[in-house]
Amino acid sequence: MTSQSWKVWRSGPAFGIGAALCLWLLALPASAQTLAPGDGQTNSQDTSGIEERDSHIRDSLRAEAREWGLDEREWQRYETLMEGSRGIWSPDLDPLTALGIEAETEAERRRYAEMLVEVERARVERELAFQRAYDEAWQRLYPNEMPVEQFLLGDPGQAGQGSVSFLQGAGNPAASSRLSVHVASQACASCDATIRELLDSGVAMDVFVIDSEGDDTVIRQWARDNSIPLSRVQSREITLNHGRTDTSLGVTRDSVPQVFPR
């Protein structure tokens, strides 16, 4: 407080307390009477940023929900389910399966089942179309080579099938009676004998070479050594695959050959 304002304060009843305070405020530096520059603008920007992030999140949720034919409420229920015990039991469930399993009514369960059928049908059609294009490209570019399955390998633990191509036997009328055959290319006379026997029987099969170590030439040489017909491989009646040992299925270096129904 300056000496002048202090005199006004002390001068008696001619000036009230309110008037004295006004004079005192006038004597303060301008910076003390105003907000720091940018304070209001910063708060506005923070609020705007939060709203923008929330909008992006909502848009992303809507897009994910639409991809599965769901509305926002259904998508939120799916997320809630996967945050609970269902997510612990089945962490990789797709939205339609999760909602169908946890459906609250029979009509709801039936609806999700039908939606999943349509989604899976469309997916398989796209994959089949690409597989046909892949097969055609292989035969055009490498007509005299044994095609080795490497396109989108599936889960090696599924139904005792070993490491399989995602469409093994797709479109093949004999696919329902196919065999999954696990062999070694080196030092396995019983593997060679089993393959020759299966070839003679004419059965469709998916062959998994567990010691190929990802080398296509190993599989091709083994196939030639065992007189596997190129035509049967090109038609996908027989597929040649990189395999691996799997103790859960009993497929080990010492246990091959192993033959499983598909």
BALOBA-1460 file (C-alpha; in Angstrom, 3 decimals):
// residues 262
<rec num="1" residu="m" x="0.000" y="0.000" z="0.000"/>
<rec num="2" residu="t" x="1.429" y="3.397" z="-0.969"/>
<rec num="3" residu="s" x="1.733" y="6.245" z="1.513"/>
<rec num="4" residu="q" x="-1.019" y="8.160" z="-0.313"/>
<rec num="5" residu="s" x="-3.514" y="5.340" z="-0.080"/>
<rec num="6" residu="w" x="-2.588" y="4.818" z="3.570"/>
<rec num="7" residu="k" x="-3.405" y="8.480" z="4.294"/>
<rec num="8" residu="v" x="-6.800" y="8.069" z="2.645"/>
<rec num="9" residu="w" x="-7.415" y="4.991" z="4.760"/>
<rec num="10" residu="r" x="-6.579" y="6.910" z="7.917"/>
<rec num="11" residu="s" x="-8.343" y="10.195" z="7.044"/>
<rec num="12" residu="g" x="-11.589" y="9.426" z="8.771"/>
<rec num="13" residu="p" x="-15.268" y="9.096" z="7.967"/>
<rec num="14" residu="a" x="-15.154" y="11.280" z="4.845"/>
<rec num="15" residu="f" x="-14.072" y="8.185" z="2.965"/>
<rec num="16" residu="g" x="-15.642" y="4.841" z="3.659"/>
<rec num="17" residu="i" x="-13.804" y="1.589" z="3.717"/>
<rec num="18" residu="g" x="-15.151" y="0.778" z="0.232"/>
<rec num="19" residu="a" x="-13.750" y="3.974" z="-1.253"/>
<rec num="20" residu="a" x="-10.403" y="3.364" z="0.387"/>
<rec num="21" residu="l" x="-10.239" y="-0.129" z="-1.039"/>
<rec num="22" residu="c" x="-10.998" y="1.208" z="-4.513"/>
<rec num="23" residu="l" x="-8.142" y="3.666" z="-4.273"/>
<rec num="24" residu="w" x="-5.839" y="0.959" z="-3.006"/>
<rec num="25" residu="l" x="-6.710" y="-1.329" z="-5.906"/>
<rec num="26" residu="l" x="-6.048" y="1.480" z="-8.356"/>
<rec num="27" residu="a" x="-2.586" y="1.798" z="-6.890"/>
<rec num="28" residu="l" x="-1.785" y="-1.900" z="-7.524"/>
<rec num="29" residu="p" x="0.217" y="-2.874" z="-10.632"/>
<rec num="30" residu="a" x="-1.987" y="-3.837" z="-13.573"/>
<rec num="31" residu="s" x="-0.588" y="-7.379" z="-13.634"/>
<rec num="32" residu="a" x="-1.919" y="-8.006" z="-10.128"/>
<rec num="33" residu="q" x="-5.484" y="-7.121" z="-11.164"/>
<rec num="34" residu="t" x="-5.725" y="-9.500" z="-14.139"/>
<rec num="35" residu="l" x="-5.332" y="-13.210" z="-14.818"/>
<rec num="36" residu="a" x="-1.987" y="-14.403" z="-16.071"/>
<rec num="37" residu="p" x="-1.928" y="-14.168" z="-19.871"/>
<rec num="38" residu="g" x="-3.204" y="-17.326" z="-21.513"/>
<rec num="39" residu="d" x="-4.881" y="-18.838" z="-18.414"/>
<rec num="40" residu="g" x="-8.368" y="-18.742" z="-19.905"/>
<rec num="41" residu="q" x="-7.090" y="-19.830" z="-23.294"/>
<rec num="42" residu="t" x="-5.219" y="-22.795" z="-21.780"/>
<rec num="43" residu="n" x="-8.327" y="-24.017" z="-19.954"/>
<rec num="44" residu="s" x="-10.325" y="-23.735" z="-23.153"/>
<rec num="45" residu="q" x="-7.701" y="-25.660" z="-25.110"/>
<rec num="46" residu="d" x="-7.573" y="-28.418" z="-22.473"/>
<rec num="47" residu="t" x="-11.348" y="-28.836" z="-22.603"/>
<rec num="48" residu="s" x="-11.317" y="-28.848" z="-26.381"/>
<rec num="49" residu="g" x="-8.553" y="-31.493" z="-26.434"/>
<rec num="50" residu="i" x="-10.476" y="-33.789" z="-24.080"/>
<rec num="51" residu="e" x="-13.640" y="-33.445" z="-26.151"/>
<rec num="52" residu="e" x="-11.709" y="-34.209" z="-29.337"/>
<rec num="53" residu="r" x="-10.161" y="-37.357" z="-27.821"/>
<rec num="54" residu="d" x="-13.562" y="-38.520" z="-26.582"/>
<rec num="55" residu="s" x="-14.984" y="-37.971" z="-30.054"/>
<rec num="56" residu="h" x="-12.203" y="-40.047" z="-31.640"/>
<rec num="57" residu="i" x="-12.806" y="-42.867" z="-29.145"/>
<rec num="58" residu="r" x="-16.549" y="-42.860" z="-29.850"/>
<rec num="59" residu="d" x="-15.942" y="-42.877" z="-33.605"/>
<rec num="60" residu="s" x="-13.519" y="-45.791" z="-33.243"/>
<rec num="61" residu="l" x="-16.015" y="-47.786" z="-31.164"/>
<rec num="62" residu="r" x="-18.767" y="-47.146" z="-33.700"/>
<rec num="63" residu="a" x="-16.513" y="-48.308" z="-36.537"/>
<rec num="64" residu="e" x="-15.573" y="-51.530" z="-34.705"/>
<rec num="65" residu="a" x="-19.202" y="-52.205" z="-33.840"/>
<rec num="66" residu="r" x="-20.348" y="-51.647" z="-37.440"/>
<rec num="67" residu="e" x="-17.702" y="-54.070" z="-38.710"/>
<rec num="68" residu="w" x="-19.467" y="-56.836" z="-36.768"/>
<rec num="69" residu="g" x="-23.006" y="-55.574" z="-37.406"/>
<rec num="70" residu="l" x="-23.432" y="-54.418" z="-33.801"/>
<rec num="71" residu="d" x="-24.627" y="-51.177" z="-32.248"/>
<rec num="72" residu="e" x="-22.716" y="-49.236" z="-29.592"/>
<rec num="73" residu="r" x="-24.678" y="-50.777" z="-26.730"/>
<rec num="74" residu="e" x="-23.860" y="-54.296" z="-27.909"/>
<rec num="75" residu="w" x="-20.207" y="-53.423" z="-28.406"/>
<rec num="76" residu="q" x="-20.002" y="-52.005" z="-24.883"/>
<rec num="77" residu="r" x="-21.575" y="-55.205" z="-23.535"/>
<rec num="78" residu="y" x="-18.974" y="-57.241" z="-25.437"/>
<rec num="79" residu="e" x="-16.151" y="-55.181" z="-23.909"/>
<rec num="80" residu="t" x="-17.680" y="-55.564" z="-20.456"/>
<rec num="81" residu="l" x="-17.921" y="-59.346" z="-20.918"/>
<rec num="82" residu="m" x="-14.285" y="-59.598" z="-22.022"/>
<rec num="83" residu="e" x="-13.157" y="-57.579" z="-19.012"/>
<rec num="84" residu="g" x="-14.781" y="-60.173" z="-16.762"/>
<rec num="85" residu="s" x="-14.572" y="-63.939" z="-16.371"/>
<rec num="86" residu="r" x="-15.445" y="-64.616" z="-20.031"/>
<rec num="87" residu="g" x="-12.317" y="-62.752" z="-21.072"/>
<rec num="88" residu="i" x="-10.245" y="-64.920" z="-18.717"/>
<rec num="89" residu="w" x="-11.794" y="-68.178" z="-19.933"/>
<rec num="90" residu="s" x="-11.786" y="-67.277" z="-23.629"/>
<rec num="91" residu="p" x="-9.499" y="-64.281" z="-24.235"/>
<rec num="92" residu="d" x="-9.576" y="-64.514" z="-28.049"/>
<rec num="93" residu="l" x="-13.328" y="-64.711" z="-28.625"/>
<rec num="94" residu="d" x="-14.760" y="-62.593" z="-31.407"/>
<rec num="95" residu="p" x="-17.631" y="-60.251" z="-30.465"/>
<rec num="96" residu="l" x="-20.454" y="-62.329" z="-31.968"/>
<rec num="97" residu="t" x="-19.332" y="-65.554" z="-30.306"/>
<rec num="98" residu="a" x="-18.859" y="-63.856" z="-26.935"/>
<rec num="99" residu="l" x="-22.267" y="-62.183" z="-27.090"/>
<rec num="100" residu="g" x="-23.894" y="-65.393" z="-28.297"/>
<rec num="101" residu="i" x="-22.421" y="-67.491" z="-25.504"/>
<rec num="102" residu="e" x="-23.489" y="-64.940" z="-22.906"/>
<rec num="103" residu="a" x="-26.872" y="-64.216" z="-24.531"/>
<rec num="104" residu="e" x="-29.690" y="-63.520" z="-22.105"/>
<rec num="105" residu="t" x="-32.494" y="-64.947" z="-24.266"/>
<rec num="106" residu="e" x="-32.850" y="-67.720" z="-26.823"/>
<rec num="107" residu="a" x="-33.822" y="-65.196" z="-29.500"/>
<rec num="108" residu="e" x="-30.678" y="-63.192" z="-28.797"/>
<rec num="109" residu="r" x="-28.529" y="-66.324" z="-28.960"/>
<rec num="110" residu="r" x="-30.086" y="-67.332" z="-32.280"/>
<rec num="111" residu="r" x="-29.574" y="-63.842" z="-33.712"/>
<rec num="112" residu="y" x="-25.858" y="-63.783" z="-32.872"/>
<rec num="113" residu="a" x="-25.429" y="-67.300" z="-34.256"/>
<rec num="114" residu="e" x="-26.983" y="-66.265" z="-37.566"/>
<rec num="115" residu="m" x="-24.845" y="-63.126" z="-37.709"/>
<rec num="116" residu="l" x="-21.700" y="-65.188" z="-37.139"/>
<rec num="117" residu="v" x="-22.660" y="-67.622" z="-39.903"/>
<rec num="118" residu="e" x="-22.949" y="-64.722" z="-42.349"/>
<rec num="119" residu="v" x="-19.641" y="-63.179" z="-41.250"/>
<rec num="120" residu="e" x="-17.795" y="-66.507" z="-41.475"/>
<rec num="121" residu="r" x="-19.331" y="-67.314" z="-44.850"/>
<rec num="122" residu="a" x="-18.152" y="-63.987" z="-46.273"/>
<rec num="123" residu="r" x="-14.684" y="-64.495" z="-44.775"/>
<rec num="124" residu="v" x="-14.287" y="-67.979" z="-46.234"/>
<rec num="125" residu="e" x="-15.439" y="-66.807" z="-49.656"/>
<rec num="126" residu="r" x="-12.774" y="-64.089" z="-49.670"/>
<rec num="127" residu="e" x="-10.096" y="-66.525" z="-48.527"/>
<rec num="128" residu="l" x="-11.118" y="-69.123" z="-51.094"/>
<rec num="129" residu="a" x="-10.964" y="-66.515" z="-53.844"/>
<rec num="130" residu="f" x="-7.465" y="-65.536" z="-52.814"/>
<rec num="131" residu="q" x="-6.375" y="-69.158" z="-52.425"/>
<rec num="132" residu="r" x="-7.540" y="-69.872" z="-55.975"/>
<rec num="133" residu="a" x="-5.600" y="-66.849" z="-57.207"/>
<rec num="134" residu="y" x="-2.545" y="-68.042" z="-55.259"/>
<rec num="135" residu="d" x="-2.766" y="-71.558" z="-56.702"/>
<rec num="136" residu="e" x="-3.197" y="-70.208" z="-60.230"/>
<rec num="137" residu="a" x="-0.202" y="-67.904" z="-59.802"/>
<rec num="138" residu="w" x="1.935" y="-70.783" z="-58.528"/>
<rec num="139" residu="q" x="1.066" y="-73.028" z="-61.449"/>
<rec num="140" residu="r" x="1.692" y="-70.195" z="-63.897"/>
<rec num="141" residu="l" x="5.028" y="-69.109" z="-62.419"/>
<rec num="142" residu="y" x="6.401" y="-72.478" z="-61.240"/>
<rec num="143" residu="p" x="4.553" y="-75.183" z="-63.202"/>
<rec num="144" residu="n" x="7.208" y="-77.850" z="-62.626"/>
<rec num="145" residu="e" x="7.805" y="-77.293" z="-58.901"/>
<rec num="146" residu="m" x="6.084" y="-78.941" z="-55.979"/>
<rec num="147" residu="p" x="4.075" y="-76.232" z="-54.187"/>
<rec num="148" residu="v" x="4.832" y="-76.181" z="-50.472"/>
<rec num="149" residu="e" x="2.112" y="-74.755" z="-48.288"/>
<rec num="150" residu="q" x="3.252" y="-71.548" z="-46.621"/>
<rec num="151" residu="f" x="0.240" y="-69.324" z="-47.114"/>
<rec num="152" residu="l" x="-1.331" y="-68.329" z="-43.797"/>
<rec num="153" residu="l" x="-0.329" y="-71.264" z="-41.634"/>
<rec num="154" residu="g" x="-2.862" y="-72.105" z="-38.980"/>
<rec num="155" residu="d" x="-2.712" y="-73.167" z="-35.335"/>
<rec num="156" residu="p" x="-0.591" y="-76.319" z="-35.012"/>
<rec num="157" residu="g" x="-2.693" y="-77.538" z="-32.131"/>
<rec num="158" residu="q" x="-6.059" y="-77.573" z="-33.879"/>
<rec num="159" residu="a" x="-7.745" y="-80.957" z="-33.930"/>
<rec num="160" residu="g" x="-4.494" y="-82.884" z="-34.218"/>
<rec num="161" residu="q" x="-3.811" y="-81.350" z="-37.592"/>
<rec num="162" residu="g" x="-0.273" y="-80.100" z="-37.103"/>
<rec num="163" residu="s" x="0.906" y="-76.909" z="-38.767"/>
<rec num="164" residu="v" x="-1.625" y="-76.559" z="-41.544"/>
<rec num="165" residu="s" x="-2.522" y="-74.166" z="-44.303"/>
<rec num="166" residu="f" x="-5.682" y="-72.231" z="-43.525"/>
<rec num="167" residu="l" x="-7.548" y="-73.846" z="-46.395"/>
<rec num="168" residu="q" x="-6.151" y="-77.355" z="-46.526"/>
<rec num="169" residu="g" x="-8.402" y="-79.275" z="-48.856"/>
<rec num="170" residu="a" x="-10.754" y="-76.352" z="-49.466"/>
<rec num="171" residu="g" x="-13.007" y="-77.146" z="-52.383"/>
<rec num="172" residu="n" x="-11.804" y="-80.761" z="-52.454"/>
<rec num="173" residu="p" x="-14.693" y="-83.286" z="-52.293"/>
<rec num="174" residu="a" x="-12.408" y="-85.719" z="-50.489"/>
<rec num="175" residu="a" x="-11.558" y="-83.179" z="-47.780"/>
<rec num="176" residu="s" x="-13.876" y="-84.812" z="-45.241"/>
<rec num="177" residu="s" x="-11.836" y="-88.041" z="-45.427"/>
<rec num="178" residu="r" x="-8.406" y="-86.449" z="-45.544"/>
<rec num="179" residu="l" x="-5.552" y="-87.596" z="-43.394"/>
<rec num="180" residu="s" x="-2.985" y="-85.518" z="-41.559"/>
<rec num="181" residu="v" x="0.379" y="-87.274" z="-41.923"/>
<rec num="182" residu="h" x="3.453" y="-86.290" z="-39.892"/>
<rec num="183" residu="v" x="6.808" y="-87.545" z="-41.137"/>
<rec num="184" residu="a" x="10.528" y="-86.861" z="-41.024"/>
<rec num="185" residu="s" x="12.552" y="-86.482" z="-44.208"/>
<rec num="186" residu="q" x="15.792" y="-87.873" z="-42.794"/>
<rec num="187" residu="a" x="16.528" y="-91.373" z="-41.516"/>
<rec num="188" residu="c" x="12.919" y="-92.520" z="-41.277"/>
<rec num="189" residu="a" x="12.330" y="-95.612" z="-43.391"/>
<rec num="190" residu="s" x="8.972" y="-96.199" z="-41.730"/>
<rec num="191" residu="c" x="7.886" y="-92.690" z="-42.785"/>
<rec num="192" residu="d" x="8.717" y="-93.452" z="-46.406"/>
<rec num="193" residu="a" x="6.925" y="-96.792" z="-46.234"/>
<rec num="194" residu="t" x="3.814" y="-95.169" z="-44.752"/>
<rec num="195" residu="i" x="3.724" y="-92.514" z="-47.458"/>
<rec num="196" residu="r" x="4.034" y="-95.096" z="-50.228"/>
<rec num="197" residu="e" x="1.219" y="-97.129" z="-48.712"/>
<rec num="198" residu="l" x="-1.013" y="-94.055" z="-48.470"/>
<rec num="199" residu="l" x="-0.165" y="-93.051" z="-52.036"/>
<rec num="200" residu="d" x="-1.198" y="-96.478" z="-53.260"/>
<rec num="201" residu="s" x="-4.496" y="-96.208" z="-51.401"/>
<rec num="202" residu="g" x="-5.311" y="-92.938" z="-53.192"/>
<rec num="203" residu="v" x="-6.326" y="-91.159" z="-49.989"/>
<rec num="204" residu="a" x="-6.192" y="-87.355" z="-49.829"/>
<rec num="205" residu="m" x="-3.693" y="-86.147" z="-47.262"/>
<rec num="206" residu="d" x="-1.852" y="-83.201" z="-45.792"/>
<rec num="207" residu="v" x="1.778" y="-84.114" z="-45.183"/>
<rec num="208" residu="f" x="3.827" y="-82.326" z="-42.510"/>
<rec num="209" residu="v" x="7.596" y="-82.723" z="-42.611"/>
<rec num="210" residu="i" x="8.759" y="-82.033" z="-39.068"/>
<rec num="211" residu="d" x="12.476" y="-81.666" z="-39.807"/>
<rec num="212" residu="s" x="12.291" y="-79.365" z="-42.851"/>
<rec num="213" residu="e" x="13.305" y="-76.344" z="-40.752"/>
<rec num="214" residu="g" x="11.396" y="-74.065" z="-43.078"/>
<rec num="215" residu="d" x="13.396" y="-75.093" z="-46.140"/>
<rec num="216" residu="d" x="11.162" y="-75.773" z="-49.152"/>
<rec num="217" residu="t" x="13.922" y="-77.630" z="-51.006"/>
<rec num="218" residu="v" x="14.041" y="-80.256" z="-48.257"/>
<rec num="219" residu="i" x="10.348" y="-81.005" z="-48.725"/>
<rec num="220" residu="r" x="10.534" y="-80.998" z="-52.513"/>
<rec num="221" residu="q" x="13.479" y="-83.392" z="-52.524"/>
<rec num="222" residu="w" x="11.728" y="-85.688" z="-50.057"/>
<rec num="223" residu="a" x="8.587" y="-85.627" z="-52.241"/>
<rec num="224" residu="r" x="10.603" y="-86.544" z="-55.332"/>
<rec num="225" residu="d" x="12.396" y="-89.320" z="-53.461"/>
<rec num="226" residu="n" x="9.024" y="-90.763" z="-52.509"/>
<rec num="227" residu="s" x="7.514" y="-90.351" z="-56.000"/>
<rec num="228" residu="i" x="4.694" y="-88.089" z="-54.873"/>
<rec num="229" residu="p" x="2.872" y="-87.147" z="-58.094"/>
<rec num="230" residu="l" x="3.165" y="-83.469" z="-58.994"/>
<rec num="231" residu="s" x="-0.381" y="-83.500" z="-60.378"/>
<rec num="232" residu="r" x="-1.844" y="-84.599" z="-57.043"/>
<rec num="233" residu="v" x="0.019" y="-81.812" z="-55.262"/>
<rec num="234" residu="q" x="-1.023" y="-79.175" z="-57.792"/>
<rec num="235" residu="s" x="-4.656" y="-80.250" z="-57.458"/>
<rec num="236" residu="r" x="-4.284" y="-80.035" z="-53.647"/>
<rec num="237" residu="e" x="-5.334" y="-83.643" z="-53.240"/>
<rec num="238" residu="i" x="-1.999" y="-83.845" z="-51.421"/>
<rec num="239" residu="t" x="-0.480" y="-80.835" z="-49.679"/>
<rec num="240" residu="l" x="3.118" y="-80.544" z="-48.525"/>
<rec num="241" residu="n" x="3.715" y="-78.541" z="-45.360"/>
<rec num="242" residu="h" x="6.420" y="-77.482" z="-42.969"/>
<rec num="243" residu="g" x="5.650" y="-79.341" z="-39.764"/>
<rec num="244" residu="r" x="7.100" y="-79.432" z="-36.274"/>
<rec num="245" residu="t" x="7.153" y="-81.649" z="-33.250"/>
<rec num="246" residu="d" x="4.222" y="-81.325" z="-30.875"/>
<rec num="247" residu="t" x="4.385" y="-83.351" z="-27.681"/>
<rec num="248" residu="s" x="0.743" y="-82.561" z="-26.859"/>
<rec num="249" residu="l" x="-0.229" y="-84.530" z="-29.981"/>
<rec num="250" residu="g" x="2.433" y="-87.172" z="-29.526"/>
<rec num="251" residu="v" x="4.316" y="-85.944" z="-32.601"/>
<rec num="252" residu="t" x="8.031" y="-86.252" z="-31.840"/>
<rec num="253" residu="r" x="11.103" y="-87.151" z="-33.835"/>
<rec num="254" residu="d" x="11.017" y="-90.660" z="-32.381"/>
<rec num="255" residu="s" x="7.266" y="-91.191" z="-32.827"/>
<rec num="256" residu="v" x="6.817" y="-90.426" z="-36.539"/>
<rec num="257" residu="p" x="5.192" y="-91.420" z="-38.741"/>
<rec num="258" residu="q" x="1.937" y="-90.310" z="-37.173"/>
<rec num="259" residu="v" x="-1.355" y="-90.349" z="-39.064"/>
<rec num="260" residu="f" x="-4.497" y="-88.548" z="-37.875"/>
<rec num="261" residu="p" x="-7.954" y="-88.300" z="-39.450"/>
<rec num="262" residu="r" x="-8.934" y="-84.777" z="-40.428"/>
